[in-house]
Amino acid sequence: MSKKFSITVLLLVFVAGLVVVGRRAHALQTAPAAQEHGAMGGSMMGPMTPENRLKMLTEKLNLTEDQQAKLKPIIEDQAKQLKALHDDTSLAPADKQAKMKELHESSIEKMNAVLTPDQQAKWKQMRQEMMEKHKEMKSQGQMDHQ
């Protein structure tokens, strides 16, 4: 159960990109890897590498090269820390969730420091849409586990 919980929390972090990819999957026919893994969400993690996440943010937020260079290490560090948390079997699920939330919030602050106010607003909207989509997916998926 804790592994499923950890995966769900990890998906929450990356699902923003997945939602965007899902909406544009038909237009992104040159990216078959995202489509092969089911770009509408689910349990795939393949397409949301740090590189793909940066690419998606670049396209959606019109990031400059300077912003991309500044965001890349933030995104890579977040992915590395999330993987370490996910792989840490010594933490209770609630502790993992709390640490993942802290990491997520810290990453948002760091990324916002790089973005313009307009980009911040658009990214906030993207995250809100992702959360709504995640809640829908979770409620549909959780029905099987009750």
Number of C-alpha atoms within 10 A of each C-alpha: 7 14 12 11 15 21 16 17 18 21 19 20 22 20 29 27 25 28 21 19 24 19 13 13 19 12 10 13 11 10 13 13 12 22 17 11 15 19 26 20 21 16 13 17 18 13 22 23 15 20 13 14 21 20 18 19 20 16 10 15 17 13 20 11 10 9 16 17 13 16 24 17 12 17 20 16 15 19 19 13 15 21 14 11 20 21 12 11 12 9 14 11 17 12 12 21 19 12 16 22 16 12 19 17 12 14 17 16 11 15 18 17 14 17 19 13 11 10 17 17 14 14 20 14 13 17 19 13 16 21 17 12 19 21 13 12 14 13 11 11 12 10 8 7 6 5
